[in-house]
Amino acid sequence: MPAVGQIERKTQQRVVKLFREQLGYAHLGDWTDREGNANIEPELLRGWLTRRGVNDALITRALHILEKPPAIRARASTTATVLCTTCCATE
């Protein structure tokens, strides 16, 4: 592995450790080679938001925005900010 790759991997490991040990997140493992791997896991996110009492319409809208290509998603950033604020306000 190139030196840059090794540095990046060590950084990723530190971030995972922080999220697990300090923030209480569960680590689902390295999904690099997992079939269907994606940056957003819609069903996991939907379940997490549902358990926190977020309105289903807001969840659906947020997932719709997050699943768009980045260029299109950037135009919807104002809506996403409103949704995030609304979702976070329920906690």
N, C-alpha and C positions, 0 to 999 in steps of 0.2 A: 504494500500500500504506500502511495506517495506520502511525503511528510505532511503536506496540507491535509490529506485525507485522515492521517493519524491525529492531527491536531483537532480537526472537526469532530472526529469520533470521540475523543476525550472530552471535548466540550459538551457533546450530546449526552455522554454518560454523567457528567456533572449536573446537567439540567434535569435529567431523569431522577437522579439522586435527590436533588432539591425538591422536585415535585412530590416524590414518594415520601421522603423523610420529614420535610418541613411543612408541606402543604396537604399531606394526607391523600394524595391521588393514588389510584391503583395503576400499575404499569401493565399494559396488555402485551408487552413483548415487542420484539423487532419484527415488524410486518413488511420489511423491505421486499421479500420475495413472495408475499401472500397474494394469491389470486384475488383480483378485485380491489387491491389496495388503493386507497384514496385519501386525500387530505381531510375530507369531511366524511365521517361515518354517519349517514343520516339516521339510521335506526337507533344507534347508540345515543346520539345527540337528542333525538326526539324523546327517548325513554328518560334520559336525564332531566330534560326540561319538564316533561310531564310529571315526574316525581316531585318536582319543585313547585308544582301548581301553575305553571305557565299555561295560558290559554292556547288551545289547539290551533286556533286561527293564526295567532302570532308565531307559533312554532312552524306551521306550514309556510308562512310568508318568509320567515327567516331562512328556512332551508331552501326555499326557492331562490332567494338572493344569493346564498352561499354556494349553490350549485351552478350558478352562472359563470361563464368565463370571466377572468379578471377585468378585462376592458369594459364589459357590460356591467359588471358588479360595481365598478368605480362610480358609474353614473347613478347607482342606487344607494350610494353611501349614506345619504341623508336619511333615507328610509331605514337603512340598517341601524344607524345610530339611534333613531327613535325606537326601533324594536328592541335594541339591546338595552336601552335605558328602561323601557317598559318591563322587559324580562327581569332585569337585575333588580328593579324596584320591588318585585314580588318576593324577594328573599328576605 
